Amino acid sequence: MHEPHRFRSVRPDGRTGGSGRPNPPSRRSLLRSAAAGGLAAAGILAGAPGAAATSRVTGSKVRDLSGPALTGRFAAPWTDLGIPVRCPDGSMLFVCGDTFDGGGVGGPDWRSPVGLRSSNASPGSLVVDGAVGGSRAVGLVPEGHTGGTTAIPSDVFTVGPTMYMHLMRGVIYETHHTDFWRSDDNGETWQYLCQWPGGLHGGQFQQKTYAVADDGYLYVLSTAFDRDVTSGLLLHRVRQDAPGDPAAYEPWGYAGGAWAWGNPPTTVTSPRRWGEICFRAMGGGYALTWLNMSPLDIRAQIFATPTSNLFTTAEQTMIVPTVPGRETGNAVASPYGGFIIPGSGVDDLHIAVSQWYDAQNYRVMQYRVNGLEGPAR
């Protein structure tokens, strides 16, 4: 059902790709090149001194959440992303991206996305002790990876008894379309709702993340899903009872000298090359975390309302890059992701950070971040 094939699609930068190019670069090679570029920019390749955080923000690793010894018993020793969502039954589900069995990345039994579960949802006690599918973590939706396509989750969230999942479909960084799914049984089964074309809003509606507010709305931030493309950050809102209706999404934009809902969507912060993004209502305000591509690090902005001015809101660096063997504190080799773990707060933020730098170092980790400044009010 709605399984993508290897389409020829127009990228946000106007280039085409897909059926005309044999043997597309793997997600791994693209991650490797992005990480290397960021490390070079930070001056920490070839034995240069390690990077240090430039603010009062500190961080430390809490634990690995995936790996052969932890998730191998679910046929998921190699996986990434691990977007955390608290399920209606109180468990924590980590929705992961490209997942492999066998001896390393690229091994047999490629699935994406999969769901790994911690029955204890407290940020201090997260341990994967179950999987959707039982002893073999199954693909949550149909995806045959024909011609190198995949289904990459960009967000998963819960509204009342229902969970929602947003996926980016196609060859990696050549998003043909995105689609949206719901689950009413704690993520065990998923039903298709709708999809959006990959070129909508100039491609800047591909990677979406949703903040569940207390005013009856979901606030949605979005970017292009291509780390080599400069993209704006768009804001929409949709009623919490209508996220599966594309016509119900209302843009926020600047026109006629003023910002307003219903204007054509306008970037709400400086365009840049975006990696993963995560938007959450938290502590009476809002938090946005993202993988920043130049320089390579994971950042946060904390602000009061969904329409706060992000052009002037401080960008706080949470995770900085380093090289394997020199990781300490908040310095991580080849970091990406940075998804906020439910139950944490601005003063004690827990995030799921992914890592990949070789076939046996591809995992999801939990980091704790302290020292973030709260929203200006």
TASUL-V893894 format. One record per backbone hydrogen bond with DSSP energy under -0.5 kcal/mol. NH is the residue of the N-H (numbers start at 1). CO is the residue of the C=O. If there is no record, write none. Layout:
NH&CO + NH&CO
This chain:
7&5 + 9&7 + 9&17 + 11&9 + 11&15 + 14&11 + 17&9 + 19&17 + 21&18 + 22&20 + 30&26 + 31&27 + 32&28 + 33&29 + 34&30 + 35&31 + 36&32 + 37&33 + 38&34 + 39&35 + 40&36 + 41&37 + 42&38 + 43&39 + 43&40 + 44&39 + 48&45 + 51&321 + 58&370 + 60&368 + 62&366 + 63&366 + 65&364 + 66&364 + 70&67 + 71&67 + 72&67 + 72&68 + 74&71 + 75&72 + 76&71 + 78&100 + 79&77 + 79&362 + 82&80 + 83&95 + 85&93 + 87&85 + 87&91 + 90&87 + 92&118 + 93&85 + 93&91 + 94&116 + 95&83 + 95&93 + 96&94 + 96&114 + 97&80 + 99&111 + 100&78 + 101&108 + 104&101 + 105&359 + 107&104 + 111&99 + 113&96 + 114&96 + 116&94 + 117&130 + 118&92 + 119&117 + 121&119 + 125&122 + 126&123 + 129&117 + 129&127 + 130&117 + 132&115 + 133&131 + 134&131 + 136&133 + 137&74 + 138&132 + 140&113 + 148&145 + 149&146 + 150&170 + 152&168 + 153&151 + 154&166 + 155&166 + 157&164 + 159&162 + 162&159 + 163&183 + 164&157 + 165&181 + 166&155 + 167&179 + 168&152 + 169&167 + 169&177 + 170&150 + 171&174 + 172&148 + 174&171 + 176&169 + 177&169 + 178&196 + 179&167 + 180&194 + 181&165 + 182&191 + 183&163 + 188&185 + 191&182 + 193&180 + 194&180 + 196&178 + 198&176 + 200&197 + 202&199 + 203&200 + 204&201 + 205&200 + 206&203 + 206&223 + 207&223 + 208&206 + 209&221 + 211&219 + 212&210 + 213&211 + 213&217 + 216&213 + 218&238 + 219&211 + 220&236 + 221&209 + 221&219 + 222&234 + 223&207 + 226&224 + 229&226 + 231&272 + 234&222 + 234&232 + 236&220 + 237&250 + 238&218 + 240&216 + 242&239 + 245&242 + 246&244 + 248&245 + 249&246 + 250&237 + 251&249 + 252&235 + 253&260 + 255&253 + 255&258 + 258&255 + 260&253 + 262&251 + 263&260 + 266&252 + 268&233 + 272&231 + 274&229 + 274&272 + 275&291 + 278&289 + 280&287 + 282&285 + 285&282 + 286&303 + 287&280 + 288&301 + 289&278 + 290&299 + 291&276 + 292&290 + 292&297 + 293&273 + 294&295 + 297&292 + 297&295 + 298&319 + 299&290 + 299&297 + 300&316 + 301&288 + 303&286 + 308&305 + 310&268 + 310&308 + 312&309 + 313&309 + 316&300 + 316&314 + 317&315 + 318&298 + 319&298 + 320&330 + 321&296 + 322&332 + 326&323 + 328&331 + 331&328 + 332&320 + 332&330 + 334&322 + 335&332 + 336&354 + 338&352 + 339&352 + 341&350 + 342&340 + 344&341 + 345&348 + 348&345 + 349&346 + 349&369 + 351&367 + 352&339 + 353&351 + 353&365 + 354&336 + 355&363 + 356&334 + 357&358 + 357&361 + 358&361 + 361&358 + 363&355 + 365&353 + 366&63 + 367&351 + 367&365 + 368&60 + 369&349 + 370&58 + 372&346
